[in-house]
C-alpha cells in the first residue's frame, strides 16, 4: 500500500568533510528523520488519516551516491554500526544503500562514512575542492548543514555556494537542499 507519510516525516542532513594533505576527502553524511504523524493527525478525520497513513510506519530505502572510487567505511543507525545493505555502482557513481523503518512518533539518524580519494585538484598553487550535493527528484526541500575542514595550516582563499561567495564562517554552511547545490573551496597550503 502506498501512503502519504512523506508529508509528516521531517528530514535534515548534515555533511562533514575533512580534507587531508594528500587531497583525499573523508565524508560523514548524517540524515535525521522524525515521524510526526501524531501531531499531523490531531483534529483530522481518523478514517481519512488511517486511509492515507495506514499504521504510520515510515519505510525509506536510502541510497547515497558518491563519486566513483569512494570507499565506504561504515553505516550507523542512531550511532550504532549497522552496515550497508547494498554497495555498488550506479550511473558512474559509487552507491551505498540502507533501509530505515521509522514508527509513528519515532526519530532516527542514519549515517554514512566514506572516503573519496584524490578529491582535491591543484592548479597554479591553489588547491580546489568541489562538492556537489544533489537533491533527489520529487523530494521535499530539507535543511542542509555542511562543514569542511581543510588540512592543518592551510589558508582558505575562497568559498562559493552555487557560484556566490560566502562570507563570515564560510566553512560552516547552513542552507536548504531545495535544488542541487555546489560548494567550491579554494585554499593554499
C-alpha positions as CSV (number, residue, x, y, z in Angstrom):
1,X,0.0,0.0,0.0
2,X,1.1,3.5,-0.7
3,X,1.0,6.1,2.0
4,X,1.5,9.9,2.2
5,X,3.9,9.6,5.2
6,X,6.5,11.8,3.4
7,X,4.1,14.7,4.4
8,X,4.7,14.1,8.1
9,X,8.3,13.0,8.3
10,X,10.8,15.8,8.9
11,X,14.2,15.3,7.5
12,X,17.5,17.2,7.7
13,X,21.0,16.4,6.5
14,X,24.5,17.1,7.9
15,X,27.7,16.7,5.8
16,X,31.1,16.9,7.4
17,X,34.1,16.8,5.1
18,X,37.7,16.6,6.3
19,X,40.3,17.2,3.6
20,X,43.8,15.8,4.2
21,X,47.2,16.8,2.9
22,X,47.1,14.1,0.2
23,X,43.9,15.6,-1.4
24,X,41.6,12.9,0.0
25,X,38.2,13.8,1.5
26,X,36.7,11.9,4.4
27,X,33.0,12.4,4.4
28,X,30.4,11.9,7.1
29,X,26.8,12.2,6.0
30,X,24.1,12.0,8.7
31,X,20.4,12.1,7.8
32,X,18.0,12.8,10.6
33,X,14.3,11.8,10.5
34,X,11.3,12.4,12.7
35,X,7.9,10.8,12.2
36,X,5.4,13.4,13.3
37,X,2.2,11.6,12.3
38,X,0.5,12.0,15.7
39,X,0.9,15.8,15.6
40,X,-0.3,16.0,12.0
41,X,-3.3,13.8,12.7
42,X,-4.6,16.0,15.6
43,X,-8.0,17.3,14.6
44,X,-8.2,15.3,11.4
45,X,-10.7,12.6,10.5
46,X,-9.3,9.4,11.9
47,X,-10.6,7.3,9.0
48,X,-9.0,9.6,6.4
49,X,-5.8,9.6,8.5
50,X,-5.8,5.8,8.5
51,X,-6.5,5.6,4.8
52,X,-3.7,7.9,4.0
53,X,-1.1,6.7,6.5
54,X,-2.1,3.1,7.4
55,X,-0.3,2.4,10.7
56,X,2.1,5.3,10.4
57,X,5.3,3.1,9.9
58,X,7.5,5.1,7.6
59,X,9.9,3.0,5.5
60,X,12.8,4.5,3.5
61,X,15.4,2.8,1.5
62,X,18.3,5.4,1.5
63,X,20.7,5.2,-1.4
64,X,23.7,7.6,-1.1
65,X,25.5,8.3,-4.4
66,X,29.2,9.3,-4.0
67,X,32.0,10.0,-6.5
68,X,33.3,6.9,-8.3
69,X,36.1,5.2,-6.4
70,X,34.7,6.2,-3.0
71,X,35.3,3.7,-0.2
72,X,32.6,3.0,2.3
73,X,34.0,2.9,5.9
74,X,30.7,2.5,7.8
75,X,27.0,2.9,8.2
76,X,25.3,3.7,11.5
77,X,21.8,3.9,12.8
78,X,21.3,6.1,15.8
79,X,25.1,5.9,16.4
80,X,25.3,2.1,16.3
81,X,27.2,0.4,13.5
82,X,24.7,-1.5,11.2
83,X,26.5,-1.8,7.9
84,X,25.2,-1.3,4.4
85,X,22.6,-3.5,2.7
86,X,24.0,-2.7,-0.7
87,X,27.3,-1.4,-2.1
88,X,27.7,-0.9,-5.8
89,X,27.9,1.5,-8.7
90,X,25.2,3.4,-10.5
91,X,25.4,5.9,-13.3
92,X,29.2,6.3,-12.9
93,X,29.0,6.8,-9.1
94,X,29.6,4.7,-6.0
95,X,26.3,3.7,-4.4
96,X,25.7,2.8,-0.7
97,X,22.2,1.7,0.5
98,X,20.4,1.0,3.7
99,X,16.8,0.5,4.7
100,X,15.3,2.6,7.6
101,X,12.0,1.9,9.4
102,X,10.5,4.7,11.4
103,X,7.4,4.1,13.5
104,X,4.9,6.9,14.4
105,X,6.4,9.3,16.9
106,X,10.0,8.0,16.5
107,X,13.2,9.7,15.3
108,X,16.3,8.2,13.8
109,X,19.7,9.2,12.5
110,X,21.3,7.3,9.6
111,X,25.0,7.9,9.0
112,X,27.4,7.1,6.1
113,X,31.2,7.4,6.5
114,X,33.2,7.2,3.3
115,X,36.4,8.4,1.8
116,X,36.9,10.0,-1.6
117,X,40.4,9.6,-2.9
118,X,42.0,12.4,-4.9
119,X,39.1,14.8,-4.3
120,X,41.2,17.9,-4.4
121,X,42.9,19.2,-7.5
122,X,45.9,21.6,-7.6
123,X,46.0,24.4,-10.2
124,X,48.6,27.2,-10.1
125,X,49.5,26.7,-6.4
126,X,45.8,26.7,-5.3
127,X,44.0,23.6,-4.1
128,X,40.4,23.3,-5.2
129,X,37.7,21.0,-3.7
130,X,34.3,20.8,-5.4
131,X,31.3,19.2,-3.7
132,X,28.1,18.7,-5.5
133,X,25.1,17.8,-3.3
134,X,22.2,16.6,-5.4
135,X,18.6,16.9,-4.4
136,X,16.5,13.8,-5.0
137,X,14.0,14.5,-7.7
138,X,10.5,14.9,-6.3
139,X,11.7,15.1,-2.7
140,X,10.8,18.0,-0.5
141,X,13.4,20.5,0.4
142,X,15.3,19.8,3.7
143,X,17.8,21.8,5.8
144,X,21.4,21.0,4.9
145,X,24.4,21.8,7.1
146,X,27.8,21.4,5.6
147,X,31.2,21.8,7.4
148,X,34.5,21.5,5.7
149,X,37.9,21.2,7.4
150,X,40.9,22.0,5.3
151,X,44.4,20.5,6.1
152,X,46.2,21.9,9.1
153,X,48.0,25.2,8.3
154,X,46.0,25.7,5.1
155,X,44.8,29.2,4.2
156,X,41.3,29.4,2.7
157,X,41.2,31.7,-0.4
158,X,37.5,31.5,-1.2
159,X,34.3,29.5,-0.7
160,X,31.4,29.7,-3.0
161,X,27.9,28.2,-2.9
162,X,26.2,27.9,-6.3
163,X,28.8,30.4,-7.7
164,X,28.1,33.0,-5.0
165,X,30.9,33.9,-2.5
166,X,30.3,33.1,1.2
167,X,31.5,35.4,3.9
168,X,31.7,35.1,7.7
169,X,32.3,31.4,8.6
170,X,32.4,30.0,5.1
171,X,33.4,26.5,6.1
172,X,30.3,26.1,8.3
173,X,27.4,26.4,5.8
174,X,23.7,26.2,6.7
175,X,21.5,26.1,3.6
176,X,18.4,24.4,2.2
177,X,18.6,21.4,-0.1
178,X,15.8,22.6,-2.3
179,X,17.8,22.1,-5.5
180,X,21.3,20.8,-6.4
181,X,24.0,22.6,-4.5
182,X,27.6,23.1,-5.5
183,X,30.3,24.1,-3.0
184,X,33.8,25.2,-4.2
185,X,36.6,25.6,-1.6
186,X,39.9,27.0,-2.7
187,X,42.9,27.1,-0.3
188,X,46.7,27.3,-0.2
189,X,48.9,25.0,1.9
